Amino acid sequence: MPRFAANLSMMYTEHAFPDRFAAAKRDGFHAVEYLFPYAFDRAELAQRLADQGLAQVLFNAPPGDWDHGERGMACLPGREDEFRRAFVEQALPYAAALNCPRVHVMAGLVPPGSDAAALRATYVANLAWAAQQASSAGIDVLIEPINTRDIPRFFLNRQDHAHEIVAEVAAPNLKVQMDLYHCQIVEGDVATKLRRYLPTGRVGHLQIAGVPERHEPDVGELHHAYLFAVLDELGWSGHVGCEYRPRAGTSAGLGWFQPYRAAQGSSR
């Protein structure tokens, strides 16, 4: 039965961020993820995790200037030094402090008039470098295809493209973050893609949300109960990140979670 991680950037926003850890634990979650930890002292976050007995299973590397619309730097020629400094000086120290086994590297937005070959070459080189830096710490680097309705001009959109990149880099700790919400919007045929890609061992993390509004997974066009059964069929042992926006209060919308609550655990 799947184990779920509460995404504290989207869930429990009725609480101040430091209080979301306790709220998630009260509702039965044993693991959390979120977008970025860098606004908080890593020792404080580690203490929040320890106090609640929670596992940190994912966060994102610095994305550039998020507040001004940037969504990653990894594919951008000319930003290599900035990307690499942020990864080594921020992402990896936070991962070590939070005992987090995986870090998502956002690809970035395609600049108008840019050369596709140059973007791909920069992306591949940066990912190979990041995977090498993370390997000695036992950390996986993840890349995520994201739909261009939510993030227009995002470089990476399809599962097959992501797996091509992973195969080209050929680093054992570079994997795909497979968000079923984005997959459904761009491609559909989600169950078939789970059956195709999970057995490869190159999927490092899963995420869910209802489609199309990105609310709870029991609302919308995807039949998540069926997909969860597919995960069991395939022997998925990782976490499933709940990266959705609750329609009302987070706790009030967790009816979908109750059948799975007893099976949760904190192992990474």
N, C-alpha and C positions, 0 to 999 in steps of 0.2 A: 504494500500500500504506500502511495507516495508520501514523502515527508516535505513539508512546506516551510518556506522562509517568508516571513512578513517583510515587505518592502517598506521601510520606515520613512522614505521620502514621499510616498504616496498614501500609505495607510497611517491611521492614528494622527492625522494632522489637526485633530481637535485638541491635541496635547502639545506642549512645547517639546522640541526634539529630544532632549535628554530624558523626558518622561515616557517616551514611546517604547523604550525597552521594557519597562515594567508592564505597560499596558499590553504589549504583545505576549509577554509571558503569562499574564492573567488569563488571556484568551486561549492559551494552550499551545502557542508556538514555542519551539525550542531553538529556532534559528532565525536570523535576520540578515537582510541586505539593505543597501541604500545607495543613492547615487554617489555622494561625495562625503568624506569624513573631515575634510581639511579645515573647516571652520571651527573645529573643536580639538582640544588637546587630546593626543592619542592615549595618554595615560588615563584621562577621564573616561574616554569611551571604553577602554579596556576594563575599567572598574565597573562601568554599567553592565557590560557583558557578564563579568564575573559575578556581580551581585545577583543577577537574574538567572545564572546558569545557561546563558544563551551562547550559541555558536555564531560567529560572523562568517558568512559563507561567500560574500561577494561585495565589492564596491568598485567604482570606476577610477581609473587614473585621471590626473588633471586634464581637463578638456580644452585648455586655452581660456579665452575670455568668455565664460558662459553667460554672464549678465549682458554681454553685447552680442549674443547670438552665435558664438562659436560652439561647435559640437565635436571637438576633437582636433588633433593636429597630426595624426600619424600618417596621413596620405599627402600632406602639404609640403611640396618642395620649398626649401628655405627655412623651414621651421624645425629642422632635425635637432639642432642643439637645444632648443627650448623644450621639445618633446622629451629628449633624453635626460636632461637635467631634472625635469619634473618627475619623470619615472623613477630615477635613482634617489633623488633627494626627498620626494614626498610619498609616492605610491608604495615603494618597497619598505620604507621605514614604518609606514602605517600598517601595511600588511603584516609585518613582523610583530608589531606591538599588539595587534588585534588577533593574532594567530589565524589570519584569513588566508585560505589556500588558493584563492584565485582573484585576479584583477582584470577588469574589462578595460580594454583600450579602444576608445572611440575613434573611428576612422577620420571623421571630419567632413566638411561640406566641399563639394566640387566648385572651385572658383570659376566664374564666367570666363569662357575663352581658354580654359586650361587644356593642357595636353594630357589625354587619358593615359598614355604610356608612361609619362613622367610621374603621374600620380600613383600608378600601380607600382612602379619601381621604387618610389619613395616609401610607399606602404610596406612592401615586402621587406625592404632593407631595415626599416624601423622595427617591424615585428620580429625579424630574425635577431636583431640586437636586443630587444626587450626580452624575448624568450631566453636568450643566453644569460642575461643579467638575473632573471628570475629563477633560472634553473637551480643555481646553487643554494637558493633559499627554499627550494621545494614548492615553488609557487607556479600555478598555471596562468598563462596569459590568454585572455579570451577576446574574440572578435564577434560582433553581433550585426547581422543584417537588420536594418531598420527601414520601415516603409517611408516613402517620400511624401505621404499625406501628412504624417505627423512631423517629419523633419525633411522639408523639401531640399533637394540637391545632396542628400546624404550619399556618401561614396558607395557604401556597401548595402545592397538591398535584397539579395537572393541567397538562399541556402547553397545552391550549387556554386555560386561565385565564392562564398566564404570557404567552402571545402576545397575549391581549387587553390585559393590562397594558402590555406593550411598545408595542402600537399606540396605546394611550391617551396614554402619555407622549410618544411620537413623537420620541424623541432617537436619532440615528443610532448612538450608542455605548452604548445600553442594549440588551442581548441576553439570550437564554435560555441557561442552562447545562443541557443535556439529559443527565441521568444515566439510562442505559438500565436500570439496576437499579431505580431508583424508578419509572420509567415502566412497566416490566413488572409490578411489584407493584400499582400503582394502576389501570393501564389495559390493559396488554397491547398486542397489535397493533403491536409496536415497529417492524418494518420499514416498515409503512405510514406510521407517524408520521415516521420518518426521511425517507421520500420526500415527505411533505407539507411538512415544516418546513425541512429543510436548504436547498432551493432558494430559500426566501424571503430568505436572508442574515441572518435574525434569530436564528440559533443561533450562539453565540459559543464554545462549548466542549462537548465530550462527555466522559462518564465511563462506566465499566463495572465490573461485578462479577457473579459468579455469583449466580443466584437459586435458592432463597431464602436460603441461608446467608451470602451475601456473601463467598464465598471466590473462588478463582481463576476466571477466566471460562471455563475448559474444564470446569467442574463446574456442574451444575444444569440448569434447564429452558430456558435461552436458548442458541441455537446461534450463538455469537459468530463463528465462522468465516464463516457465511453473512452475518451482519450486517456484518462487515468488508468482505466483497465488495460489499455494498450501498453502503457508504461510498465504495468505489472507483468504483462505478457512478455515484454522485452527484457525484464529484469533490471529496470532502471533503479540504481541505488543512490543516486545523487538527490539533491534538493530540487524543489520546484519553487521558484521565486514568484510571489504574489505581487506583481507590479501593476496594480490597478488602482483606480480612484473610486473609493466607496461612494455610493449614491447618497447616503446619509451618514450617520455615525458608523465608524468602522466595526465596532463590536456588534451593532444591530444587524449588519449585513453578513455576518459569518454563519448563517444557516447552512450554506454549502459546505462549510468546513467541519461541521459537527460529526459526520460519519467517519472522518479521518483523524479526529483529534486524539483518540487513544493510541494511535499508531505512531505519533510523533516522537522524535528522539533527537538528541543534540549532536550525534556523530556527524563529522564532516563527510 
